[in-house]
Amino acid sequence: MMLLINGSKTSITDVATVSDLISRLEIEGNIAIEINKEIIPRSMFDHYQLSDGDEIEIVTAIGGG
């Protein structure tokens, strides 16, 4: 399926849910995900089904001081 991830067109196979995508992209830590301009709660990552053409923004939290 073709996804727009953080502004880049990306072809990804074998992903169905947000959790699958996070695992496939090897993203760790605290993140926020917006799909088609809607924030997806962490509690929905295992259930939210991705669709071809989805526009996804992934933001990671960075600590500092």
PyMOL Python script that loads the backbone (N, CA, C, O; Angstrom):
from pymol import cmd

cmd.read_pdbstr("""\
ATOM      1  N   MET A   1       0.851  -1.177   0.000  1.00  0.00           N
ATOM      2  CA  MET A   1       0.000   0.000   0.000  1.00  0.00           C
ATOM      3  C   MET A   1       0.891   1.233   0.000  1.00  0.00           C
ATOM      4  O   MET A   1       2.021   1.193   0.488  1.00  0.00           O
ATOM      5  N   MET A   2       0.380   2.323  -0.547  1.00  0.00           N
ATOM      6  CA  MET A   2       1.111   3.582  -0.603  1.00  0.00           C
ATOM      7  C   MET A   2       0.602   4.491   0.507  1.00  0.00           C
ATOM      8  O   MET A   2      -0.593   4.768   0.599  1.00  0.00           O
ATOM      9  N   LEU A   3       1.526   4.953   1.351  1.00  0.00           N
ATOM     10  CA  LEU A   3       1.208   5.861   2.444  1.00  0.00           C
ATOM     11  C   LEU A   3       2.039   7.116   2.311  1.00  0.00           C
ATOM     12  O   LEU A   3       3.147   7.072   1.776  1.00  0.00           O
ATOM     13  N   LEU A   4       1.530   8.223   2.784  1.00  0.00           N
ATOM     14  CA  LEU A   4       2.297   9.460   2.859  1.00  0.00           C
ATOM     15  C   LEU A   4       2.704   9.617   4.319  1.00  0.00           C
ATOM     16  O   LEU A   4       1.882   9.979   5.161  1.00  0.00           O
ATOM     17  N   ILE A   5       3.980   9.343   4.623  1.00  0.00           N
ATOM     18  CA  ILE A   5       4.462   9.360   5.998  1.00  0.00           C
ATOM     19  C   ILE A   5       5.390  10.551   6.186  1.00  0.00           C
ATOM     20  O   ILE A   5       6.445  10.630   5.557  1.00  0.00           O
ATOM     21  N   ASN A   6       4.997  11.468   7.047  1.00  0.00           N
ATOM     22  CA  ASN A   6       5.752  12.698   7.313  1.00  0.00           C
ATOM     23  C   ASN A   6       6.161  13.388   6.013  1.00  0.00           C
ATOM     24  O   ASN A   6       7.289  13.861   5.871  1.00  0.00           O
ATOM     25  N   GLY A   7       5.217  13.435   5.067  1.00  0.00           N
ATOM     26  CA  GLY A   7       5.426  14.155   3.823  1.00  0.00           C
ATOM     27  C   GLY A   7       6.112  13.376   2.716  1.00  0.00           C
ATOM     28  O   GLY A   7       6.296  13.910   1.622  1.00  0.00           O
ATOM     29  N   SER A   8       6.499  12.117   2.965  1.00  0.00           N
ATOM     30  CA  SER A   8       7.179  11.305   1.951  1.00  0.00           C
ATOM     31  C   SER A   8       6.298  10.130   1.546  1.00  0.00           C
ATOM     32  O   SER A   8       5.797   9.392   2.394  1.00  0.00           O
ATOM     33  N   LYS A   9       6.115   9.965   0.221  1.00  0.00           N
ATOM     34  CA  LYS A   9       5.378   8.806  -0.261  1.00  0.00           C
ATOM     35  C   LYS A   9       6.196   7.559   0.032  1.00  0.00           C
ATOM     36  O   LYS A   9       7.380   7.483  -0.298  1.00  0.00           O
ATOM     37  N   THR A  10       5.543   6.578   0.660  1.00  0.00           N
ATOM     38  CA  THR A  10       6.222   5.362   1.065  1.00  0.00           C
ATOM     39  C   THR A  10       5.348   4.160   0.716  1.00  0.00           C
ATOM     40  O   THR A  10       4.172   4.103   1.076  1.00  0.00           O
ATOM     41  N   SER A  11       5.945   3.203   0.010  1.00  0.00           N
ATOM     42  CA  SER A  11       5.248   1.968  -0.296  1.00  0.00           C
ATOM     43  C   SER A  11       5.615   0.953   0.779  1.00  0.00           C
ATOM     44  O   SER A  11       6.789   0.651   0.989  1.00  0.00           O
ATOM     45  N   ILE A  12       4.595   0.431   1.458  1.00  0.00           N
ATOM     46  CA  ILE A  12       4.828  -0.513   2.552  1.00  0.00           C
ATOM     47  C   ILE A  12       3.898  -1.702   2.373  1.00  0.00           C
ATOM     48  O   ILE A  12       2.714  -1.550   2.071  1.00  0.00           O
ATOM     49  N   THR A  13       4.460  -2.887   2.565  1.00  0.00           N
ATOM     50  CA  THR A  13       3.654  -4.100   2.496  1.00  0.00           C
ATOM     51  C   THR A  13       3.600  -4.741   3.873  1.00  0.00           C
ATOM     52  O   THR A  13       4.388  -4.414   4.760  1.00  0.00           O
ATOM     53  N   ASP A  14       2.675  -5.643   4.033  1.00  0.00           N
ATOM     54  CA  ASP A  14       2.542  -6.426   5.267  1.00  0.00           C
ATOM     55  C   ASP A  14       2.266  -5.589   6.504  1.00  0.00           C
ATOM     56  O   ASP A  14       2.718  -5.937   7.595  1.00  0.00           O
ATOM     57  N   VAL A  15       1.534  -4.494   6.355  1.00  0.00           N
ATOM     58  CA  VAL A  15       1.075  -3.732   7.517  1.00  0.00           C
ATOM     59  C   VAL A  15      -0.432  -3.552   7.392  1.00  0.00           C
ATOM     60  O   VAL A  15      -0.951  -3.293   6.306  1.00  0.00           O
ATOM     61  N   ALA A  16      -1.117  -3.693   8.505  1.00  0.00           N
ATOM     62  CA  ALA A  16      -2.566  -3.511   8.508  1.00  0.00           C
ATOM     63  C   ALA A  16      -2.979  -2.464   9.523  1.00  0.00           C
ATOM     64  O   ALA A  16      -3.922  -1.706   9.292  1.00  0.00           O
ATOM     65  N   THR A  17      -2.275  -2.419  10.652  1.00  0.00           N
ATOM     66  CA  THR A  17      -2.648  -1.512  11.734  1.00  0.00           C
ATOM     67  C   THR A  17      -1.522  -0.523  12.021  1.00  0.00           C
ATOM     68  O   THR A  17      -0.412  -0.654  11.506  1.00  0.00           O
ATOM     69  N   VAL A  18      -1.831   0.459  12.848  1.00  0.00           N
ATOM     70  CA  VAL A  18      -0.816   1.418  13.276  1.00  0.00           C
ATOM     71  C   VAL A  18       0.316   0.699  14.003  1.00  0.00           C
ATOM     72  O   VAL A  18       1.485   1.029  13.801  1.00  0.00           O
ATOM     73  N   SER A  19      -0.013  -0.274  14.844  1.00  0.00           N
ATOM     74  CA  SER A  19       1.023  -1.040  15.548  1.00  0.00           C
ATOM     75  C   SER A  19       1.942  -1.756  14.570  1.00  0.00           C
ATOM     76  O   SER A  19       3.155  -1.796  14.772  1.00  0.00           O
ATOM     77  N   ASP A  20       1.370  -2.323  13.510  1.00  0.00           N
ATOM     78  CA  ASP A  20       2.186  -2.971  12.481  1.00  0.00           C
ATOM     79  C   ASP A  20       3.163  -1.971  11.852  1.00  0.00           C
ATOM     80  O   ASP A  20       4.335  -2.283  11.642  1.00  0.00           O
ATOM     81  N   LEU A  21       2.668  -0.775  11.559  1.00  0.00           N
ATOM     82  CA  LEU A  21       3.497   0.251  10.938  1.00  0.00           C
ATOM     83  C   LEU A  21       4.640   0.664  11.855  1.00  0.00           C
ATOM     84  O   LEU A  21       5.784   0.771  11.414  1.00  0.00           O
ATOM     85  N   ILE A  22       4.338   0.895  13.127  1.00  0.00           N
ATOM     86  CA  ILE A  22       5.367   1.286  14.098  1.00  0.00           C
ATOM     87  C   ILE A  22       6.450   0.214  14.172  1.00  0.00           C
ATOM     88  O   ILE A  22       7.642   0.520  14.189  1.00  0.00           O
ATOM     89  N   SER A  23       6.028  -1.025  14.214  1.00  0.00           N
ATOM     90  CA  SER A  23       6.979  -2.133  14.270  1.00  0.00           C
ATOM     91  C   SER A  23       7.819  -2.194  13.001  1.00  0.00           C
ATOM     92  O   SER A  23       9.039  -2.345  13.066  1.00  0.00           O
ATOM     93  N   ARG A  24       7.171  -2.077  11.853  1.00  0.00           N
ATOM     94  CA  ARG A  24       7.867  -2.138  10.558  1.00  0.00           C
ATOM     95  C   ARG A  24       8.889  -1.023  10.410  1.00  0.00           C
ATOM     96  O   ARG A  24       9.970  -1.238   9.861  1.00  0.00           O
ATOM     97  N   LEU A  25       8.551   0.177  10.901  1.00  0.00           N
ATOM     98  CA  LEU A  25       9.463   1.324  10.812  1.00  0.00           C
ATOM     99  C   LEU A  25      10.484   1.345  11.948  1.00  0.00           C
ATOM    100  O   LEU A  25      11.365   2.204  11.987  1.00  0.00           O
ATOM    101  N   GLU A  26      10.356   0.390  12.871  1.00  0.00           N
ATOM    102  CA  GLU A  26      11.270   0.264  14.011  1.00  0.00           C
ATOM    103  C   GLU A  26      11.336   1.544  14.845  1.00  0.00           C
ATOM    104  O   GLU A  26      12.413   2.013  15.215  1.00  0.00           O
ATOM    105  N   ILE A  27      10.162   2.091  15.128  1.00  0.00           N
ATOM    106  CA  ILE A  27      10.048   3.301  15.934  1.00  0.00           C
ATOM    107  C   ILE A  27       9.869   2.901  17.394  1.00  0.00           C
ATOM    108  O   ILE A  27       9.037   2.052  17.715  1.00  0.00           O
ATOM    109  N   GLU A  28      10.644   3.508  18.264  1.00  0.00           N
ATOM    110  CA  GLU A  28      10.545   3.221  19.693  1.00  0.00           C
ATOM    111  C   GLU A  28      10.346   4.515  20.466  1.00  0.00           C
ATOM    112  O   GLU A  28      10.565   5.608  19.943  1.00  0.00           O
ATOM    113  N   GLY A  29       9.929   4.375  21.708  1.00  0.00           N
ATOM    114  CA  GLY A  29       9.775   5.535  22.581  1.00  0.00           C
ATOM    115  C   GLY A  29       8.376   6.121  22.518  1.00  0.00           C
ATOM    116  O   GLY A  29       7.443   5.511  21.995  1.00  0.00           O
ATOM    117  N   ASN A  30       8.259   7.313  23.063  1.00  0.00           N
ATOM    118  CA  ASN A  30       6.978   8.010  23.104  1.00  0.00           C
ATOM    119  C   ASN A  30       6.717   8.688  21.767  1.00  0.00           C
ATOM    120  O   ASN A  30       7.520   9.492  21.295  1.00  0.00           O
ATOM    121  N   ILE A  31       5.591   8.352  21.171  1.00  0.00           N
ATOM    122  CA  ILE A  31       5.241   8.928  19.876  1.00  0.00           C
ATOM    123  C   ILE A  31       3.788   9.373  19.872  1.00  0.00           C
ATOM    124  O   ILE A  31       2.973   8.930  20.681  1.00  0.00           O
ATOM    125  N   ALA A  32       3.493  10.260  18.939  1.00  0.00           N
ATOM    126  CA  ALA A  32       2.114  10.653  18.652  1.00  0.00           C
ATOM    127  C   ALA A  32       1.908  10.425  17.167  1.00  0.00           C
ATOM    128  O   ALA A  32       2.804  10.672  16.360  1.00  0.00           O
ATOM    129  N   ILE A  33       0.724   9.953  16.812  1.00  0.00           N
ATOM    130  CA  ILE A  33       0.427   9.666  15.415  1.00  0.00           C
ATOM    131  C   ILE A  33      -0.872  10.347  15.017  1.00  0.00           C
ATOM    132  O   ILE A  33      -1.880  10.276  15.720  1.00  0.00           O
ATOM    133  N   GLU A  34      -0.816  11.008  13.867  1.00  0.00           N
ATOM    134  CA  GLU A  34      -1.984  11.638  13.272  1.00  0.00           C
ATOM    135  C   GLU A  34      -2.193  10.992  11.905  1.00  0.00           C
ATOM    136  O   GLU A  34      -1.259  10.894  11.109  1.00  0.00           O
ATOM    137  N   ILE A  35      -3.404  10.560  11.643  1.00  0.00           N
ATOM    138  CA  ILE A  35      -3.733   9.972  10.353  1.00  0.00           C
ATOM    139  C   ILE A  35      -4.891  10.750   9.757  1.00  0.00           C
ATOM    140  O   ILE A  35      -5.965  10.865  10.348  1.00  0.00           O
ATOM    141  N   ASN A  36      -4.641  11.279   8.570  1.00  0.00           N
ATOM    142  CA  ASN A  36      -5.657  12.078   7.868  1.00  0.00           C
ATOM    143  C   ASN A  36      -6.215  13.181   8.762  1.00  0.00           C
ATOM    144  O   ASN A  36      -7.421  13.417   8.826  1.00  0.00           O
ATOM    145  N   LYS A  37      -5.293  13.842   9.446  1.00  0.00           N
ATOM    146  CA  LYS A  37      -5.585  15.002  10.304  1.00  0.00           C
ATOM    147  C   LYS A  37      -6.361  14.652  11.573  1.00  0.00           C
ATOM    148  O   LYS A  37      -6.992  15.522  12.173  1.00  0.00           O
ATOM    149  N   GLU A  38      -6.319  13.389  11.982  1.00  0.00           N
ATOM    150  CA  GLU A  38      -6.983  12.937  13.213  1.00  0.00           C
ATOM    151  C   GLU A  38      -5.950  12.251  14.113  1.00  0.00           C
ATOM    152  O   GLU A  38      -5.271  11.314  13.692  1.00  0.00           O
ATOM    153  N   ILE A  39      -5.841  12.733  15.364  1.00  0.00           N
ATOM    154  CA  ILE A  39      -4.930  12.112  16.327  1.00  0.00           C
ATOM    155  C   ILE A  39      -5.472  10.726  16.682  1.00  0.00           C
ATOM    156  O   ILE A  39      -6.654  10.564  16.984  1.00  0.00           O
ATOM    157  N   ILE A  40      -4.588   9.741  16.638  1.00  0.00           N
ATOM    158  CA  ILE A  40      -4.978   8.374  16.967  1.00  0.00           C
ATOM    159  C   ILE A  40      -4.495   8.059  18.381  1.00  0.00           C
ATOM    160  O   ILE A  40      -3.288   8.069  18.625  1.00  0.00           O
ATOM    161  N   PRO A  41      -5.396   7.782  19.315  1.00  0.00           N
ATOM    162  CA  PRO A  41      -4.979   7.462  20.683  1.00  0.00           C
ATOM    163  C   PRO A  41      -4.157   6.168  20.705  1.00  0.00           C
ATOM    164  O   PRO A  41      -4.412   5.246  19.929  1.00  0.00           O
ATOM    165  N   ARG A  42      -3.182   6.115  21.591  1.00  0.00           N
ATOM    166  CA  ARG A  42      -2.326   4.931  21.725  1.00  0.00           C
ATOM    167  C   ARG A  42      -3.174   3.663  21.932  1.00  0.00           C
ATOM    168  O   ARG A  42      -2.808   2.583  21.470  1.00  0.00           O
ATOM    169  N   SER A  43      -4.292   3.809  22.621  1.00  0.00           N
ATOM    170  CA  SER A  43      -5.156   2.650  22.882  1.00  0.00           C
ATOM    171  C   SER A  43      -5.758   2.066  21.598  1.00  0.00           C
ATOM    172  O   SER A  43      -6.271   0.948  21.610  1.00  0.00           O
ATOM    173  N   MET A  44      -5.700   2.811  20.499  1.00  0.00           N
ATOM    174  CA  MET A  44      -6.256   2.347  19.225  1.00  0.00           C
ATOM    175  C   MET A  44      -5.198   1.829  18.252  1.00  0.00           C
ATOM    176  O   MET A  44      -5.548   1.358  17.170  1.00  0.00           O
ATOM    177  N   PHE A  45      -3.915   1.905  18.606  1.00  0.00           N
ATOM    178  CA  PHE A  45      -2.841   1.503  17.683  1.00  0.00           C
ATOM    179  C   PHE A  45      -3.013   0.069  17.188  1.00  0.00           C
ATOM    180  O   PHE A  45      -2.749  -0.209  16.018  1.00  0.00           O
ATOM    181  N   ASP A  46      -3.448  -0.843  18.049  1.00  0.00           N
ATOM    182  CA  ASP A  46      -3.602  -2.247  17.650  1.00  0.00           C
ATOM    183  C   ASP A  46      -4.841  -2.479  16.786  1.00  0.00           C
ATOM    184  O   ASP A  46      -4.944  -3.508  16.118  1.00  0.00           O
ATOM    185  N   HIS A  47      -5.776  -1.540  16.794  1.00  0.00           N
ATOM    186  CA  HIS A  47      -7.061  -1.734  16.127  1.00  0.00           C
ATOM    187  C   HIS A  47      -7.264  -0.853  14.893  1.00  0.00           C
ATOM    188  O   HIS A  47      -8.047  -1.200  14.009  1.00  0.00           O
ATOM    189  N   TYR A  48      -6.565   0.286  14.826  1.00  0.00           N
ATOM    190  CA  TYR A  48      -6.796   1.232  13.732  1.00  0.00           C
ATOM    191  C   TYR A  48      -6.240   0.662  12.430  1.00  0.00           C
ATOM    192  O   TYR A  48      -5.036   0.433  12.308  1.00  0.00           O
ATOM    193  N   GLN A  49      -7.113   0.439  11.470  1.00  0.00           N
ATOM    194  CA  GLN A  49      -6.736  -0.139  10.183  1.00  0.00           C
ATOM    195  C   GLN A  49      -6.260   0.946   9.217  1.00  0.00           C
ATOM    196  O   GLN A  49      -6.946   1.943   8.991  1.00  0.00           O
ATOM    197  N   LEU A  50      -5.079   0.729   8.657  1.00  0.00           N
ATOM    198  CA  LEU A  50      -4.535   1.654   7.668  1.00  0.00           C
ATOM    199  C   LEU A  50      -5.154   1.371   6.306  1.00  0.00           C
ATOM    200  O   LEU A  50      -5.543   0.243   6.003  1.00  0.00           O
ATOM    201  N   SER A  51      -5.237   2.428   5.488  1.00  0.00           N
ATOM    202  CA  SER A  51      -5.775   2.306   4.138  1.00  0.00           C
ATOM    203  C   SER A  51      -4.808   2.927   3.147  1.00  0.00           C
ATOM    204  O   SER A  51      -4.069   3.854   3.481  1.00  0.00           O
ATOM    205  N   ASP A  52      -4.818   2.412   1.931  1.00  0.00           N
ATOM    206  CA  ASP A  52      -3.982   2.965   0.876  1.00  0.00           C
ATOM    207  C   ASP A  52      -4.263   4.461   0.739  1.00  0.00           C
ATOM    208  O   ASP A  52      -5.420   4.876   0.669  1.00  0.00           O
ATOM    209  N   GLY A  53      -3.212   5.259   0.700  1.00  0.00           N
ATOM    210  CA  GLY A  53      -3.360   6.699   0.538  1.00  0.00           C
ATOM    211  C   GLY A  53      -3.441   7.484   1.834  1.00  0.00           C
ATOM    212  O   GLY A  53      -3.517   8.712   1.800  1.00  0.00           O
ATOM    213  N   ASP A  54      -3.427   6.808   2.977  1.00  0.00           N
ATOM    214  CA  ASP A  54      -3.482   7.524   4.257  1.00  0.00           C
ATOM    215  C   ASP A  54      -2.308   8.495   4.381  1.00  0.00           C
ATOM    216  O   ASP A  54      -1.186   8.194   3.975  1.00  0.00           O
ATOM    217  N   GLU A  55      -2.592   9.662   4.949  1.00  0.00           N
ATOM    218  CA  GLU A  55      -1.567  10.654   5.245  1.00  0.00           C
ATOM    219  C   GLU A  55      -1.248  10.561   6.727  1.00  0.00           C
ATOM    220  O   GLU A  55      -2.108  10.818   7.570  1.00  0.00           O
ATOM    221  N   ILE A  56      -0.003  10.191   7.046  1.00  0.00           N
ATOM    222  CA  ILE A  56       0.388   9.887   8.418  1.00  0.00           C
ATOM    223  C   ILE A  56       1.497  10.823   8.861  1.00  0.00           C
ATOM    224  O   ILE A  56       2.484  11.017   8.153  1.00  0.00           O
ATOM    225  N   GLU A  57       1.325  11.392  10.027  1.00  0.00           N
ATOM    226  CA  GLU A  57       2.378  12.187  10.659  1.00  0.00           C
ATOM    227  C   GLU A  57       2.758  11.477  11.937  1.00  0.00           C
ATOM    228  O   GLU A  57       1.899  11.161  12.761  1.00  0.00           O
ATOM    229  N   ILE A  58       4.058  11.222  12.106  1.00  0.00           N
ATOM    230  CA  ILE A  58       4.581  10.562  13.296  1.00  0.00           C
ATOM    231  C   ILE A  58       5.529  11.526  13.981  1.00  0.00           C
ATOM    232  O   ILE A  58       6.474  12.021  13.366  1.00  0.00           O
ATOM    233  N   VAL A  59       5.277  11.793  15.253  1.00  0.00           N
ATOM    234  CA  VAL A  59       6.119  12.698  16.027  1.00  0.00           C
ATOM    235  C   VAL A  59       6.676  11.937  17.216  1.00  0.00           C
ATOM    236  O   VAL A  59       5.932  11.281  17.944  1.00  0.00           O
ATOM    237  N   THR A  60       7.972  12.025  17.412  1.00  0.00           N
ATOM    238  CA  THR A  60       8.607  11.377  18.568  1.00  0.00           C
ATOM    239  C   THR A  60       8.974  12.437  19.592  1.00  0.00           C
ATOM    240  O   THR A  60       9.361  13.552  19.245  1.00  0.00           O
ATOM    241  N   ALA A  61       8.847  12.071  20.856  1.00  0.00           N
ATOM    242  CA  ALA A  61       9.201  12.967  21.952  1.00  0.00           C
ATOM    243  C   ALA A  61      10.702  12.865  22.206  1.00  0.00           C
ATOM    244  O   ALA A  61      11.260  11.769  22.267  1.00  0.00           O
ATOM    245  N   ILE A  62      11.333  13.998  22.349  1.00  0.00           N
ATOM    246  CA  ILE A  62      12.764  14.044  22.641  1.00  0.00           C
ATOM    247  C   ILE A  62      12.960  14.799  23.944  1.00  0.00           C
ATOM    248  O   ILE A  62      12.536  15.948  24.076  1.00  0.00           O
ATOM    249  N   GLY A  63      13.600  14.154  24.899  1.00  0.00           N
ATOM    250  CA  GLY A  63      13.844  14.796  26.193  1.00  0.00           C
ATOM    251  C   GLY A  63      15.135  15.617  26.130  1.00  0.00           C
ATOM    252  O   GLY A  63      16.009  15.379  25.296  1.00  0.00           O
ATOM    253  N   GLY A  64      15.219  16.538  26.991  1.00  0.00           N
ATOM    254  CA  GLY A  64      16.417  17.378  27.054  1.00  0.00           C
ATOM    255  C   GLY A  64      16.337  18.294  28.261  1.00  0.00           C
ATOM    256  O   GLY A  64      15.392  18.269  29.050  1.00  0.00           O
ATOM    257  N   GLY A  65      17.353  19.080  28.357  1.00  0.00           N
ATOM    258  CA  GLY A  65      17.320  19.961  29.518  1.00  0.00           C
ATOM    259  C   GLY A  65      18.171  21.160  29.357  1.00  0.00           C
ATOM    260  O   GLY A  65      18.241  21.994  30.260  1.00  0.00           O
TER     261      GLY A  65
END
""", "prot")
cmd.dss("prot")
cmd.show_as("cartoon", "prot")
cmd.util.cbc("prot")
cmd.orient("prot")
